[in-house]
Amino acid sequence: MSSLTVTGLTKAFGATPVLTGVDLHVPAGGFTALLGPSGCGKTTLLRLVAGFDDPDRGTVGLGDRVVAGAGRGVPARQRGIGFVPQEGGLFPHLSVAGNVTFGLPRRRRGDRGRVAELLALVGLDADLADRAPHQLSGGQQQRVALARALAPEPALVLLDEPFSSLDAALREETRRAVLAALTAAGATAVLVTHDQAEALSMADQVAVLRDGRLVQLTDPRTLYRRPADLDVAAFVGESVVLDAEIRDGSALCVLGALPVAGAVADGPARVLLRPEQLRLGPPLGTGARARVREVDFYGHDSRVWLTLSDGGTVTARLEGAELPAVGQEVTIEVAGTALTFPAAGRVGRAVLADPAL
C-alpha cells in the first residue's frame, strides 16, 4: 500500500474547467471519500489518479513515485492501482475465479487457494468460484469486482460509486463487506460517492468537492459538526438555517436566544442547527411556538415538519413512537450550540436545507 498525494491538479474539457488546483493527501492505509454533487469533478479526479486521463497541470504521486504531471505519465496498467467501477465491470465470459485472477500473472491464475482466499476476504463462499457473473446478485458481483481489484495487491484501490445500483438493504450489507475487506487487506482506498451516509460511515476522511475545487477535507464527525460553509452543511445532512442577530455570545432568532459555538462578533449572521437538536414540548412550554405541518415516520426515527411563527419551516428529528399529530401546536427548544456563518444572502426567515429535496 502507498499514500496518494495530489498537488495542484487541474483539468478542463475544451473551454469547460472541471478541476481547479485540487490538493489532496490520502495516508497509506487510509480510506478517503470524495463527496459532492453530480458534475463537481469527483469522477474526473478519480480517472486522473487511475491514469485513464492526463491532467492539464499538477501532479499525482503514489508514495514517493510521481505517476502523472511534472513531465511524467506512467500508464494506468503500470501504476499498481485497483479499480472498482459502478457496475462491477465483470467479464461475462469468465467465471468468478477467472474474473478474480484476471489481473494476476498467468502462472498464478490457476491457484484455487488464492481464489478462495480472496473470496473469503470479501465475504463470499469459495463455492461461488465456478459460477458465471449473471448467476450472482448485484452485491455479490460488486464483491467479486473488489476481490479482482485486490488480487494483485495494489498500492491503491479506487471505487467509483460501486453501490449506486444496489437497493438500500443490499447496499448497506455490501458496504460493510467492502469496508471490512479493505481494512483486512490494509489497502489505501478512495471512494467516489454522492451519498452522504456512505461517505460519513465508511471513510477516515471526507473530501468535499464543489465546482471543481476542494472546499473541505476533514474527518466525518468534524465535517458534520463543523462544515466549512452553509453549502457544505446543506449537502452533508439536513440543516436548519435561520437568520439571527448575534449579541453578547447568543444568537437571537425566531427560536429564541441560542448559544453559539466559539467567539463570534456581534451583528447579523446566519445560524446552523441540525434537526436532531430540536426538541418538541407541549404548547404551553417555554420554547418557541410552532405548528406541526407534516410527519414522516421511518421506524427508527421520524422527521417532523414545523411551521414557525414567522411562517418559516424547519424540521425536527425525533426518536420513539410518541409523535405529535399534524396540526398540533408545540414548542421548540434547542439542544447544544448553533454554528454561525456570515449574513450574506439572508432570506429573511427560517430556511430548511434538505439534500433529499
N, C-alpha and C positions, 0 to 999 in steps of 0.2 A: 504494500500500500504506500501511497505517496500523498503529499499535500498538493493542493491545487492553488495556484496564485494567478489571478487575472489582474492585469495592470493597464489602465487607460484604454480599455477595449472599445473600439468604435467601429460601427458597421452601418452602411447605407445601401439601399437598393435603388439605383437611379438617383433621383433627387430627394428620395424619402429617407430621412435618418431613422434608424431602428435602434441602435445602441449609441450612447454618447458618453465616452470616458468612464466606463464601468471598472471599478476596482473591487475585487473580491478575493478573500483568502479562506480556504477550507483546510483546516488542520488534518494531518494524516490520521485516519481512523474516524474522522468526524462525519456527521450527516448534516448537510445543509439543504434547505428547501428554498427554491426560487418561487416566490409568490407574487402574483399580480394579475390584473385583468387581461383579457384577451387583447393581443396587439401591443403589449408593453415591452416585448423583446425577450421573453423568457426562453422560448424555443430557439431563437436565433443565437442567444448566448450559449445554449447547450450545444448547438451544431458547431459553433466556432471552437468550443473546447474539444469536441469529439474529432474535429478535423474534416467535417463534411463541407464547411465553407471556410474562407480565409478572411481575417479581419482587415479593415482598411488601415487601422492604426492600433497600437497597443500590443501586448504580449500575453501569451498563455504559457504558464510553467507548471510542470509536474515534478515535484521535488526540486532538485537543483538543475533540471533539464528544461530549457525553453523549447516548446514544440510548435509555437506559432508566433509570428511577428519578429521584429529585430532582424529581418533578412533571412529568417529560418522558417521552414514549413515542413514539419515531419508528417508524412502521410498518415491517414487515420489508422490504417492497419498496423502501423509501427508504433503507435502511441501507448499501447498496453491499456486501452480503455474498454470496459464492458458497457454495452448499450442495451437498454430495455425500452422498446418503443411502446406506443399507446396500446396497440392491439396484440402485443406479444411478438408478432412477426415470425411465427414458427414456419418452418418449411413443410408444406403439406405432404410432400412425397417421402419424408423421413419419419421414422418412428421417434418416440420420445427420446430414446437412447441416442439415436442419430442426431437429433437436434441438440441435445445436451453436449455431445462430444464434437460438434461441428468445428469449433474453433481450436481444437487440440491437434497436435501433430498426428499424422496418420498412424504412427506406431502405437499411439495411446487410445485411439478411437474404439478399439475392441475391449477396453478394460471395463468389464461389467462391475467390478468392485468400485471403481471411481464413479461410475454412473449411479450406483446405489448410494454411495456416499453423498453425492451432490443432490440427489433427490431427497434424501433424508434431511440434508441441510435446509431445504426449502419446505420441509414438512410434507413430503409426498412419499408414498409407498413404492418400494422397488418393483412391485408387480406391475406398475404402470409403464415400465421401460419399453415394452414392445407394442404399446398402443400407438395409434395414429393421432395426430393433434385433434382431428374432428371428433374423436371419441372422448375428449376431455371437456370439463366445464371451463367457463371463461376464467375462473380463478385458478384452476389447475394449469391452464395454458400460460398465464402470467408467471406462475411459479417456475414452470419449465423454462420460460424465457430468462428468468433470473438465474436459474441453475446454469443455463448456457453462457450467460454473461460472466458468471463467477468461475466457470470451469478453468479458464487459462490463468487464474489468479491475477486479475488485472490490478494495475496501480490505482484505478479509479472506476467507479460504476456510475453511469448516468441513467436516470429514469425519467422518461418523458410522458408525464401524466398516465402512468401504467394502470391506474384503477378506474379511469373515467368511464369505461364501457361496462363496468360491473354494477349490479344492483346494490342497494345500500348494505344489506346484511353480508353479501359476499365481499363487498369492498372492504368492510371492516375486518373480516376474517383474513382476507388476503393481505391487507396492510400489515396486520400483526405478524403474519408468517414471513413476509418480506423483511420487515424490520428485524425480526429475530435472526433470520438468515444472514443479513448484512452484519449484524452485531457479532454473531458467531464467527463469521469469516474475517472480522476485523477490517472490513472494507471501508475505504473512503467513498462517500456517496453524495451525489447531488440529485435532488428530485425537483422536477418542474411540475407545478400544480397551480390551479386557481382555487383550490378547495382549502379554505382557512383551517378547518378542523384537521385536515390531513397534515398540513404544514405544522400546526401547533403541537399535534400529538406525536409526530414522528421525528422531527428534526432537533438537533442540538442548537442550531442557529437558523434563523429565517432571514433571507434577503428579500426585501420588498422592492420590486421594480415598478416604475411609473414613467410612461413616455420615454422609455429607453434609458432611464437613469436609475441608479441605485439610491433609494431615498432613506432606507433604514436597514441596518444589519445588526441583529442582536438575538438573544435567546428568546424562546417563545413567551415566557412569562413577562419579560420586560416589554416585548412588542405589544402584548395585550394591555398591560397596565400603564405603559409609558409610550404610547405611539408618538412618532415624530411630529405629526400634524393631524388635522382633522380628517384629511383624505385617507390617511393610513388607518386612523381609528374607525372610520366608517367602513373600510374594506375588511378589517380584521375584527369580525364580530359585529353585533348590533350595538348601536350607540345612541345615547340621548344627548343632544346638543342644545344648550339653552343660552340665550343672551343674558348677560349679567353685568353688574357693576361691582367691581372689587373695592372693598372698603375695610381697612384695618384687619386684613387677613381673612375676610369672609367674602363669599360671592353672593350678592343679593340678586335673587331671580324669582321666577314665578313659584318655585318650590320652597322659597324661604331663604334664610341665611345659611349657606353651605360652607363648611371649612374647606380650604383649598390646600393642595399639596405644594410645599415649598414656599419660598418668599416671592410674593407677587406684588407688583406696584399697583397702587390704587388707580381706578379708571375703568372704562368699558372693556369688556372681554367676552369671550365665549367659553362656556364650561362644558366639559365632557363627563358624562356618567355612563355606566353600564347598566342595562336593565335589571340585573340581579342586585344592584344597590338600592333599588326602590322597594320599600316595604309598605304594604297596604294596611290600613286600620279602619275602624268604624267611622261613620260620617261625623261623629262628634269628637273625633280625636284631635290631636294638636297639630297635625301636619297640614300641608296644602290640600285644598279640596279638589276633587276630580270626580268624573262620572265614567263608569265602565262602558266602553263602546263595543268591545268585542273580546271574546275569549277563545284562544286556540289551545286545545288540550293535546299534549303529546305523550301522555302516560307518565314518563319520568319527571316531567315538569310541564308548565303551562306558560303561555305568553298572554298577558292581559293588556289590551289596548285601552288607553285612558285619555279622555278629553279634559284639558285643564281649564281653569277659569278664564284664561286669555284666548281660548279657542284652539290652542296648540294641542298636538298629540304626542304622547310618549308611551313607551311600553315598559312593563314590569315582568320579570321572570320569577315565577313562584313555584315552590315545591309543594308537594302534598295534594290531597284530594279535595280539600275545602277551598272552593274558588268562589269569588263574587259573581253575581248574576249580571247579565247585560242590563244596563240602565241603572244599576245600583250606584249610589253615591258612596265614596270612600275618601279617606285622607291618605296622603303620601308622606312618608318620612324617608330620609336618605341615610344609608349606612356608609361610613367611610368618607373619604375626601373626594373632591372634584378636581379634575385636571383643568388647567386654564390655557387658552390659546388667544392669539390676537383677535381683536374685534372686527377686522376687515371682513367684508362680505356678510355682515349681520343681516338677518332676515326679519327680525322684529318679534319673533315668537318661538315657542318650542319647536324643534325640528327632530323628526325621527330619521336616523340614518340606518337603513336596514339593507344589507347586501342581498337579501333574498328578494327584494322588490325590483 
